[in-house]
Amino acid sequence: MKRKTDPKWVIEIIVTSVVMSMVFSFVSSEILDGAGYFVAFLLLVAFIALGVLFDIIGVAVTSATETPFHAMASHKERGAREALRLLRKSERVASICNDVVGDISGIISGATAAVIAGNLVRDFSVGSVLMTLLVTGAVSGLTIGGKAVGKTIAIDKDTQIVFMVGRIMSLLPTSDKKKRR
């Protein structure tokens, strides 16, 4: 069975990507402006961790099955319905988690790394090529290594991860809850 690409979904994902990228970039710029190295490195680690976390969620959603969540939903466990909704839209959830949040986090962490490398070169008169190589190498290693470990965790613990995300979602206000009342 051949799937068709929904043009409306493509437009939504493009707009979401542009807006989220602008927000992440703005936040990064505001925090980095005049920040010391400690804050800059914390921001860098936060963007790398965000990318890894959302990669884990995206993989878990594509790996998990609905069966355990049907039982949880029948027992009215908080988050089970939301988990089922995630699994039923796993393709879109994975696209948002892995492609939108993950890729934007990667781009912003790269830009943040470039700012840090530039500041290190300026402040410590180190060779710019060497510093850029060290910083970008470290960022790449942390990102790729984190995602590699994260994928293993996501596949091994897919049900628990999806359920945890479902529980978090159940705490958020949504229009669906208003309709049920």
N, C-alpha and C positions, 0 to 999 in steps of 0.2 A: 504494500500500500504506500503510495507516494504522498507525502505531506506537502501542503501548499504553505507558502509563507504569507502570513497575514500582513498586508501593507500598513494597516493601522498600528499593529504591534511594532513594526519596524520604525515608524515615525515616533511612537511613544518611547521606544528604547533610545533613539537618537536624541530626542529632547531631554530625556532623563539623564543621559550621559553628558550632554553639554551643560545642563544645569548643575549636576553633581560635580563635574570637573571644575566649573567656575567656583562653586562653593568651597571645595577642597583647596583649590589654588588660593582663593582669597584668605581662608583661614590660615593656610601655611604662610602666606606672605605677611599677614598681620602678626603672627607669632614670631616669625623669623626676624622681623624688622627690629633691629637693636637687641635681639636676644643673644645671650651668651652661648657658648658651646654646649653646655649641659642641656639647656632648653632645646637647642637645635637638634642634638642627638636624641633627646626624648621624643621630639616630634617625628624624627626620622624613624625611630623604632616603632612609634605608634602607627605610622602609615604602613610600615612593613607588616606589623602584627594585624592590622585591619585587613590587609590583602590576604594574609594567610588564613585568618578567621573566616572570611567570607568564602574563600576557596574551599575550606573544610565544609562549610554549610552547603555550598553548591554541589560538592561531590556526594555528601551524605544524602541529600535530597534525591539525587539520581540513583543512588545505590539502595536506599531503603524500600521496603514493601509496605503496602497498606494494611495487611492482615493484623498486626498487633494493635494498630490504632483503631480498628473497628471494635475490638473488645474494650479498649480504653474508653472510646466514645460511648459505648453502650453502658458503661459504668459511670458516665458523666465526669470523667477525669478532665480537669482543667487542661486545656492545650491540645487534647486529642483531635477535636474537630479542626482546629487550625493546622495541626500536623497533616491531617488528611487533605486539607485544601492545598497545602504546600506540595504534597506528593502528586496530587492530581494536576498540578501546574508545574511539575518538576522541570520541564524544558525551559519555561520562562524564568522560574526561580533560579535555576543554574545559570542562565544567561545573565540575569541581573547580578547574582553573587560573583560568579567567576569573571565574566566579561566586563560588566560595568564597574562594580566596586573594586574588583581585583585589579583590573587593568588601570583604572584611574589611580588607585593606590600606588601601583607600580610607577606610573608616570610622575606622580607628585613626589614619591620618595626619590626618584631619580633627579628631579629638579632640586629637591631639598639637599640631596647629596652634592649636587653641583655647587650650590650656594655654600655649603659647609667646606667643600674642597677649596673654593675660591677664597673664602675667609682664612683658611689655614695657610694657604700660599701667601696671602697678603700679610698676615700677622706673624708668621714664622719664617718668612723668606725661604721656603722650601721649593723645590722644583715643581712647577705646575703639572707637568706630565706625570711625574711619579705620584704626587698627591692625588690627582684625579684617578689614576689607575688603582691606587690603594682604596680610596673611598668607594668608587664604583664597583670594584671587585668585592669589597666587604658587603655592600648593599645587595649585589647580585647573589652572592653566596648565601646570605641570610634569607633572602626572599625565596630562592629556589630550594634551598635546604629546608626551610620552614614549610613550604608547600609540599615537598616530597614526604616529610614526616606527617604533615597534616592529612594528606590523601590516605595514607595507611590508617591513621586514626579514624578518618571519616568513613572508610569502608568497614573497618572493624566495629565501630560504634555508631553506625548509621541511625539505628532506631533511637538510641539515647539522644543523639545530637538533634535529630528532627523533632523529637518530643520536647527537648529543652527549648528549641526555637519556637515551637508551637505554644509552649507555656508562656514564654515571653510575649508572643503575639497576643495571647489571650488577655494580657494585662493592658494592652493598648486599646484605646477607644476606636471602634470601627463602625461604619454605617450598617454592617451586617448585624451587629448586636442590637442596634436600634430597631431594626426591622423585626427581630424576634420578640421584642418586648411587647 
